[in-house]
């Protein structure tokens, strides 16, 4: 019974976060995107056992990636833009900057 309540609360909270990001970005308020870069490593580490860290704490505005886990060789970009041109640009930048060597 508690499990269902917890899962519903998590789902509701993630849905609310998604809507907040959409609405705030629409009015040029992007601070929530920065906060998300610190939120998601903890969440993904908890769920998947990763050791993700926010790379922006080491290198301000790092190219192509926001989170990295050197142990599991994993890089993630936290973005609210899922446009194909954004994705292609990120992949191109990831390769050009050799971000895979981090």
Residue pairs with C-beta under 8 A, 6 or more apart in sequence:
17 36
20 32
21 32
21 33
21 36
21 80
22 80
24 30
24 31
24 32
25 32
25 33
25 80
33 78
33 79
33 80
36 78
37 54
37 56
37 66
37 67
37 78
38 54
40 52
40 67
40 76
40 78
41 50
41 52
41 53
41 54
41 67
44 50
44 52
44 67
44 76
45 51
45 52
50 69
50 72
50 74
51 69
51 70
51 71
51 72
52 67
52 68
52 69
52 74
52 76
53 67
53 68
53 69
54 66
54 67
55 62
55 65
55 66
55 67
55 68
55 102
56 62
56 66
62 99
63 93
63 94
63 96
63 97
63 99
64 75
64 77
64 90
64 91
64 93
64 94
64 97
64 99
65 75
65 76
65 77
65 94
65 99
65 102
66 76
66 77
66 78
66 79
67 74
67 75
67 76
67 77
67 78
68 74
68 75
68 76
68 102
69 75
70 102
75 94
75 99
75 100
75 102
77 90
79 86
79 90
93 99
94 100
